Each structure stands twice: as structure tokens, then as C-alpha cells.
């Protein structure tokens, strides 16, 4: 329990709430799930790229989503 309390205290300042309407707009303009669009919305809110290996997110949100690897041969290993 002590470890759990410590982890929660360390992560407490790193939690964000995204706007549900923003998420639903992203869902409407893509083929991604609401769960995935929450990460897209958060990346947009924080003005940072979303690093992912999710092909659908990369396809639907190329302006914000960036691949984990640039060399596609590495992804297939």
C-alpha cells in the first residue's frame, strides 16, 4: 500500500482532463476510437506530438501523430 500511495503521489501532478467535445469532434473526423482520440486531444492541448505506433492514429492525424520509428524496417522486427 505504501508503494501504491507513493506512485499515486508522484503521478498526481501529471494528470490532465481533456474536453469531451474536443474528443467527440476528433472521433467524428476520424476512424479512431474515443479512447484513442483522448490522447490526440491531449497532445493538441499540450502542443506536443503524439508518438505512437498506432497506424490508424498516424493515418487520421498526421499533423500531430508521429511514428515511434522513422525507418519502417525497424517496426517490422
Backbone torsions as a table, in degrees:
resi	resn	phi	psi	omega
1	UNK	NA	-34.9	179.5
2	UNK	-64.4	-41.2	178.4
3	UNK	-63.4	-44.4	178.9
4	UNK	-59.8	-44.6	178.3
5	UNK	-61.7	-40.1	179.1
6	UNK	-65.6	-44.5	179.0
7	UNK	-61.2	-45.7	179.8
8	UNK	-61.5	-39.2	179.5
9	UNK	-68.3	-35.6	178.3
10	UNK	-68.4	-34.5	-177.3
11	UNK	-88.2	-14.4	-173.1
12	UNK	-52.7	-43.3	-178.5
13	UNK	-76.6	-9.2	-177.6
14	UNK	-100.2	13.9	-179.5
15	UNK	-95.9	142.5	179.8
16	UNK	-132.6	151.0	173.6
17	UNK	-112.6	128.3	178.7
18	UNK	-99.4	152.8	-179.9
19	UNK	-71.4	123.8	-177.4
20	UNK	-61.0	-37.3	179.6
21	UNK	-65.6	-37.6	176.0
22	UNK	-61.8	-43.2	179.9
23	UNK	-62.7	-46.6	-179.1
24	UNK	-64.2	-34.8	175.9
25	UNK	-65.0	-39.8	177.9
26	UNK	-66.5	-38.4	176.9
27	UNK	-61.7	-43.6	-177.3
28	UNK	-64.1	-33.5	-176.8
29	UNK	-94.4	8.3	-177.6
30	UNK	-140.9	-177.5	173.6
31	UNK	-108.9	18.9	-178.6
32	UNK	-91.5	157.4	177.5
33	UNK	-75.3	163.6	176.1
34	UNK	-61.6	-38.1	178.0
35	UNK	-57.3	-49.3	179.4
36	UNK	-64.5	-39.2	-178.1
37	UNK	-68.2	-21.9	174.1
38	UNK	-62.6	-39.8	178.5
39	UNK	-68.8	-38.2	177.4
40	UNK	-64.0	-46.6	179.9
41	UNK	-60.8	-40.9	179.5
42	UNK	-66.0	-42.8	178.1
43	UNK	-61.0	-42.1	177.4
44	UNK	-63.0	-44.6	-179.6
45	UNK	-60.3	-42.0	-178.7
46	UNK	-83.5	-6.3	-178.4
47	UNK	57.8	47.0	178.0
48	UNK	-130.8	155.0	175.0
49	UNK	-71.1	151.9	174.7
50	UNK	-99.2	108.7	-179.4
51	UNK	-86.6	122.8	-173.6
52	UNK	-152.4	163.5	171.7
53	UNK	-112.6	4.4	-179.1
54	UNK	-73.9	113.5	-175.0
55	UNK	-63.4	-36.8	-178.3
56	UNK	-69.6	-41.7	177.0
57	UNK	-63.1	-44.0	178.4
58	UNK	-60.2	-39.4	-179.2
59	UNK	-70.7	-45.6	-173.3
60	UNK	-80.9	-23.7	-176.3
61	UNK	-132.4	59.7	-175.8
62	UNK	-65.2	-22.0	-179.7
63	UNK	-73.2	-27.9	-176.7
64	UNK	-113.3	-32.0	-176.6
65	UNK	-88.8	130.3	179.3
66	UNK	-125.8	142.6	-178.7
67	UNK	-70.2	148.8	176.9
68	UNK	-61.7	-39.7	178.9
69	UNK	-117.4	139.8	175.8
70	UNK	-82.8	-36.9	-178.0
71	UNK	-86.8	112.2	-175.9
72	UNK	-65.8	-21.1	178.4
73	UNK	-67.5	-28.6	178.7
74	UNK	-69.7	-37.4	-178.2
75	UNK	-61.3	-30.6	-172.9
76	UNK	-86.1	-3.1	-179.3
77	UNK	-75.3	NA	NA
